[in-house]
């Protein structure tokens, strides 16, 4: 199976003897195996194959696999026992169906008909009824079918169905032969009736023969007289042609001399042309040089003016002003630095004052506390003293922590000062180095910009060239497409090409300019097709007529080798060319410009047969001369065809096929050249674009580098100013941190002294003060506290003032250095501008020198141009004189040509007269052959005017008037006889012979019909015997099988018409055990299936076939009935091969081989097999 339903790939299934079980899930394609068997055995019903049309058996494709175009199934049957009536041990039946609708059968590879397949299988009981294939639904069809349909199944199993069909076909033919038999009898009678009148016509024909002999003799003598007169006129014209030929020869000599003189003058004139062209080219080149030097002069002068004008400086910085601003900034910075020092001094004074007030406050506090302690007891005094000691120690700890933090600030400030100083130095050096490369980078960017502009111009030119090339290619492509479309074969020619023929023009090669003439010479065959032999031509014509494709012209190559006639025509053409001697461009041999591009003598011979003796000319005059000189045929490029007897032409024909083919070839070559040019232009464009991209990248890179340099320079300058400010701020922070550390250390020393004073023991206890003393000490303490608060406020204000002064100083720090740096850069820029002015001045001087050189060169070029103009004038005058001489010689040549044409016209007139005389003579000679069957020479010799006329009274001299009267008398006698059937004698004899033949054939038909009827009767007797035996055996088998499937039940086959076995039907009567019903429609589903199986199995047992196919016939059976059916299967496998499609496990267990059918992911079924004997072993 290949391409059949779900079996898209080639699948081979070899079934084993015995029971073969095909298993697989639903939808996997098991039933497709059954359909394949039915289809290859000749099944014609699409519904039987579970399809809507026969094309549904072809694999329709899936989402992963495309549809196929054909389905093919081959069934191989082992015929070693000789059951099939064919001398092969194996018989392979193949059926192929194409999606287009075609279908093929083959037996052992030999094409066959469906009838051949069906008759081959019918001898084994496998006929068109397909009773050996029990498909799904087949069981119910057997029960519901009519008795006659069941008889057909029995007939097929008995092998008599084909004989009955043949008998029916024979009887139909005999019935149809009745009409033909009647027509033969009527025709025989009609022939007998026609014989009487035809005998009378034969008698009249005999009388007419005598009169026709007299009429023929008179007509022959008159025709011989006409031929003699025509021959005399031809001889008189020949002398006149000879005199005209001499005059033409003399004129030809004079024309040759004049042409030689003209050629000499033209040669002299031609030699002057290159001199004049060279002088013109020199003049043009000098004009170009003059223009170039003039432009160079103007450009140099413009360059000189441009370079002489110095560019304005614009709003640039003045270095002196910048230096003055730096001095002022430095003075202001020094002033702010002084203010910072004053603020620091003020802060130190405030700090001193704050310390003093705090000390006074502490003294007052101590005095007050001491007085209070005096008044307290010793314990309170000790506690107060311990508290003070603790406070001083806490203060010392806080001061120590502050000193440590301030020391870290000092170290950090010193690190910042060092780092910032290094950065400032590095940045200043970088700025100096960057400024040095300004001029080089700017000039590089300018060069890259100019190169980019030039590359962009080149890209635009290349793009324009590429567009023009593409437009030209598109134009030529349109021409090629139009010509290709016009060359497509039309009507039936296209159909013939598809069915084996070839276009004749594809094998022809014609030199340029002669295509139209060659096609007219080929008489319309150039646009047609060519085939090998006559049989192929007839087949194609028949097929084209059946397909209604239209008319076509076919040229046959077989047997067209060179022959004497073609050689004679070609020799006559060569002689005509020798006589006329036309211009080679005006006329050629057709075979010289048309050649066959293929191989083979038949093809070359065909071309010679078509074109031998044909001349191709450019005009009618040359064609006329060649034909008059003996050329068999001449064809002009306008489509005129001239022969000795015919002339065809007039209006110019449309473009011939060969002309269009030549134009197509030229256009194709031009298209190839244009395509190459377009590709080269595209390559040039890509190169130009690549160069432009590289130039643009270089320009952008240099511009970006220049911009980045300027940005980096500005950023570095700003960064330098910021770094200098940061350096000044770091130095200020370092100084403040050092000052603060010293102040804190002094405070720590005071607190330590205070702590030591607390450690000394009291030497003398003072007396306890009174309340007034305590009040005084309290007021003193409060006053000291207020003074300390005021001192701390002054300290805060002093610190704020110091911070403000420091911020202003920090803001102005480094400004003077930045201004000095800008002044230095401005002075350097002025120096560069001065150098640039010097360079421009030098370039201006150089431009002036170039302008002066251009003026001198311009003067020299103008001088040379004047000399060339003078030489050109002299050569033109000489050329003018040569042209006058040429005109005179051409007029002389034209006069001689005019005389030549006049003589040619005179010759042509004579040739026409001669041609008319020759045509008249040839017509008379043709009449002699056609009317009398005698050639002209013989006629004149035997019936000419010099021959006497025989009469009843003796021979008399020829007198034309007498012969004309004799002819008229004979013609009147024939007229009086009326219409004469000249074939009456032959027709009478032929009709009589045909009447005898038909009478014999009619007698044979009667005997044959009687013999066929006897054979049919004998065949009916044999078929009756075979059918009786088959019905008896099948009925007995049915009762046995039914009893086995329905133990205790009864089943019978009833013959509806026992007296006429050939037309009887077969009824089934079934009564399962325990039921009295006999109607099949009242049985259950399982009982109906078993009954149908019993009927079919009875047929199988009575008349075995090589194999049987059962598609899920046991699906509706219970386990008990399934077991009974399987016993029947085991019995059937002894004589036949069983193929069972099943889902039942028990069926699989009794199988000799299992075939698993599965559906792959791509929607294609596959088959795997397993012999059960191998598993059991």
PyMOL commands that set and color helices and strands:
alter all, ss='L'
color gray80, all
select helices_A, chain A and resi 30-40+54-57+114-122+138-144+147-158+161-308+319-375+378-436+438-486+491-498+505-507+515-521+534-547+564-580+590-593+601-611+620-628+657-759+771-812+815-932+936-943+960-977+984-1045+1080-1082+1085-1102+1119-1132+1145-1150+1172-1176
alter helices_A, ss='H'
color red, helices_A
select strands_A, chain A and resi 19-23+70-78+90-98+103-107+110-112+133-134+502-503+508-510+529-531+554-556+587-589+594-596+614-617+633-636+641-643+647-648+949-951+954-956+1050-1055+1066-1071+1107-1111+1137-1141+1153-1159+1165-1171
alter strands_A, ss='S'
color yellow, strands_A
deselect
rebuild
show_as cartoon
